[in-house]
Amino acid sequence: MHEETLEELGLTRNEAKIYLSLLKLGSAPVSEIAHLSSLNRANMYNTINTLIKKGLLTFVIKNNVKYFMAVEPKKLMAYIKEKEDKLQKILPELEKIEQIPPRIDVEIFEGKEGVKTFFMMLSKTKKEVVGFGVTGIVYEILEYYAPKIFKKLSENVNARYIAFNKAKQKEIIKLKNTKFKFFPKETDNFATTLIFDNYVAIFNFKDKPKVVLIKDKLISEGYRKYFEFMWLTATP
């Protein structure tokens, strides 16, 4: 879990393994790091040098042998802050680039990372989110990321979902500020539709996860009308 979190913060998998290994070892030569991290010693030097350049590792030389040490974990905040500061400096230029050409009306998010990116975007909306065909399968796809993302979403906005009965066994049913109704009959369905702001998001969770995001005010309003009709007839 810690390794994957460090990857989320921008480290590669090998960088995360080496950093965590050195937190446990305190101070160690490459041979000990390789043993604990299960990495090939010959391939570790470039990764170690990269971590040193990032300010996450230091070293001392004892008897002509380099002993490496991980910086204390709270210094990771300085590493992240530095990346944020760099982004802030170029953000105005990036926003200018974004305006030419105009943003397209359809975006596709594929795979686990794509689905996660979509939900991180969704968590920033301030208006009610509604949806139908909800199954809770996203908790299996995003694993431990799902509770964090949906907790943030449920804290920001109210939501109403029409779900299949299988969703009653999922964590999604426990979200606060969220109302559920259910379809009267169960079906083997992998498509879910969410409507929010001027967007309609259509999910396909069979095989490779995919989200098709459509930005169009009229389409969004039309789908919301479909939802409201289904909400009246769905089972509490």
C-alpha positions in Angstrom: 0.0 0.0 0.0 2.8 2.5 0.9 4.6 1.6 -2.3 1.6 2.4 -4.5 1.0 5.6 -2.6 4.6 6.7 -3.3 4.0 5.9 -7.0 0.9 8.1 -6.9 3.2 10.9 -5.6 5.4 10.6 -8.7 8.0 8.0 -7.8 8.6 5.0 -10.0 8.0 1.5 -8.6 11.7 0.8 -8.1 12.3 4.3 -6.5 9.5 3.5 -4.1 10.9 0.1 -3.2 14.4 1.5 -2.6 13.1 4.4 -0.5 11.0 2.1 1.7 13.8 -0.4 2.1 16.1 2.3 3.3 13.6 3.6 5.8 13.6 0.1 7.3 17.4 -0.4 7.0 18.4 3.1 8.2 21.8 3.0 6.4 23.0 0.4 4.0 25.1 -0.5 1.0 23.6 -1.5 -2.3 23.9 -5.2 -1.6 21.6 -4.9 1.5 19.1 -2.7 -0.3 19.0 -5.1 -3.2 18.3 -8.0 -0.8 15.5 -6.3 1.0 13.8 -4.7 -2.0 14.2 -7.9 -4.2 15.7 -5.7 -7.0 18.6 -6.6 -9.3 21.7 -4.9 -7.9 23.0 -4.2 -11.4 20.0 -2.1 -12.3 19.7 -0.2 -9.0 22.4 2.5 -9.5 20.5 4.7 -11.9 17.5 4.6 -9.7 19.5 5.5 -6.6 21.2 8.4 -8.4 17.8 9.6 -9.5 16.5 9.5 -5.8 19.6 11.4 -4.8 18.9 14.1 -7.4 15.4 14.3 -6.1 16.7 14.9 -2.6 15.2 11.8 -1.2 18.4 9.8 -0.6 21.8 10.8 0.9 25.0 8.7 1.4 28.2 8.5 3.3 31.4 6.6 2.5 32.8 4.2 5.1 35.9 2.1 4.3 35.5 2.9 0.6 31.9 1.7 0.5 28.9 3.9 0.0 26.1 3.7 2.6 22.8 5.1 1.5 20.1 6.7 3.7 16.5 7.8 3.0 15.6 11.3 4.1 13.0 11.5 6.8 9.4 10.9 5.5 8.2 14.5 6.3 10.7 15.8 3.7 8.6 14.1 1.1 6.3 17.1 1.6 9.0 19.4 0.4 9.5 17.3 -2.6 5.8 17.4 -3.5 5.7 21.2 -2.7 8.6 21.8 -5.1 6.7 20.0 -7.9 3.5 22.0 -7.1 5.5 25.2 -7.3 6.9 24.3 -10.7 3.4 23.6 -12.0 2.1 26.8 -10.6 4.8 28.8 -12.5 3.7 27.3 -15.9 0.0 27.0 -15.2 -0.9 30.3 -16.9 0.9 29.3 -20.0 -0.8 25.9 -20.0 -4.2 27.5 -19.7 -3.4 29.7 -22.7 -2.5 26.6 -24.7 -5.7 24.9 -23.6 -7.8 27.6 -25.2 -6.4 26.9 -28.7 -8.0 24.8 -30.1 -11.2 24.8 -28.1 -11.8 21.8 -25.8 -13.4 18.9 -27.5 -16.9 17.8 -26.4 -16.0 14.1 -26.0 -13.2 12.6 -23.8 -12.4 9.0 -23.2 -10.8 7.7 -20.0 -9.4 4.2 -20.3 -8.1 1.7 -17.8 -7.8 1.9 -14.0 -5.8 5.1 -14.1 -8.3 6.7 -16.5 -11.3 5.8 -14.3 -9.4 7.2 -11.3 -8.6 10.4 -13.2 -12.3 10.8 -14.1 -13.5 10.4 -10.5 -10.9 12.8 -9.2 -12.4 15.4 -11.7 -15.9 14.5 -10.6 -15.1 15.0 -7.0 -14.6 18.7 -7.7 -18.1 19.3 -8.9 -20.4 21.4 -6.7 -23.8 20.5 -8.1 -25.9 17.4 -7.6 -24.8 14.2 -9.3 -27.4 11.7 -10.5 -26.9 8.4 -12.1 -28.5 5.1 -13.1 -27.3 1.6 -13.7 -25.1 1.8 -10.6 -23.5 -1.5 -9.6 -20.6 -0.6 -7.2 -18.2 -2.5 -9.4 -15.9 0.6 -9.4 -15.0 -0.3 -5.8 -13.4 -3.5 -7.2 -11.7 -1.6 -10.1 -10.2 1.2 -8.0 -9.7 -1.0 -4.9 -8.5 1.1 -1.9 -8.7 4.4 -3.9 -12.5 4.2 -4.3 -13.4 4.8 -0.6 -11.2 8.0 -0.5 -12.5 9.4 -3.8 -16.2 8.7 -3.1 -15.8 10.0 0.5 -14.6 13.3 -1.0 -17.4 13.4 -3.5 -20.1 12.7 -1.0 -18.7 15.5 1.3 -18.9 18.0 -1.6 -22.2 17.3 -3.2 -25.5 15.5 -2.9 -26.2 12.6 -5.1 -29.0 10.3 -6.2 -28.4 6.9 -7.8 -30.7 4.3 -9.3 -28.8 1.1 -8.7 -29.1 -2.6 -9.3 -29.7 -4.8 -6.2 -26.1 -6.1 -6.3 -25.0 -2.6 -5.2 -26.5 -3.2 -1.8 -23.5 -5.4 -1.0 -21.0 -2.7 -1.9 -19.5 0.2 0.1 -21.1 2.8 -2.1 -24.4 2.2 -0.4 -23.0 3.7 2.8 -22.1 7.1 1.3 -23.5 10.1 3.1 -25.5 12.8 1.3 -26.4 10.1 -1.2 -29.9 8.6 -1.9 -30.5 5.3 -3.5 -33.4 3.7 -5.3 -33.3 0.4 -7.1 -34.4 -1.2 -10.4 -37.2 -3.7 -9.8 -35.4 -6.4 -11.8 -31.7 -7.5 -11.7 -29.8 -7.8 -15.0 -26.2 -8.5 -16.1 -25.3 -4.9 -17.0 -21.9 -3.3 -17.0 -23.0 0.1 -18.2 -23.5 3.0 -15.8 -24.5 6.6 -16.6 -23.8 9.6 -14.4 -25.1 13.1 -15.1 -23.5 16.3 -13.5 -23.1 19.9 -14.5 -23.2 19.9 -18.3 -21.7 16.4 -18.6 -22.9 12.9 -19.2 -20.5 10.1 -18.3 -21.1 6.6 -19.6 -19.1 3.7 -18.1 -18.3 0.4 -19.5 -16.8 -1.8 -16.8 -16.6 -5.1 -18.8 -13.1 -6.1 -20.0 -11.0 -2.9 -20.0 -12.7 -0.2 -17.9 -13.7 2.9 -19.9 -15.5 6.2 -19.3 -16.9 8.2 -22.2 -17.5 11.8 -21.1 -19.8 14.0 -23.1 -19.9 17.7 -22.5 -23.1 19.2 -23.9 -25.7 21.1 -22.0 -28.7 19.9 -24.0 -27.7 16.2 -23.8 -27.0 16.6 -20.1 -30.5 18.1 -19.6 -32.1 15.4 -21.6 -30.4 12.6 -19.7 -31.4 14.3 -16.4 -35.1 14.2 -17.5 -34.7 10.5 -18.2 -33.3 10.0 -14.8 -36.1 12.0 -13.1 -38.7 9.8 -14.8 -36.9 6.6 -13.7 -36.4 8.0 -10.2 -40.2 8.3 -9.8 -40.7 4.6 -10.8 -37.7 3.1 -9.1 -38.0 1.1 -5.9 -36.9 2.7 -2.6 
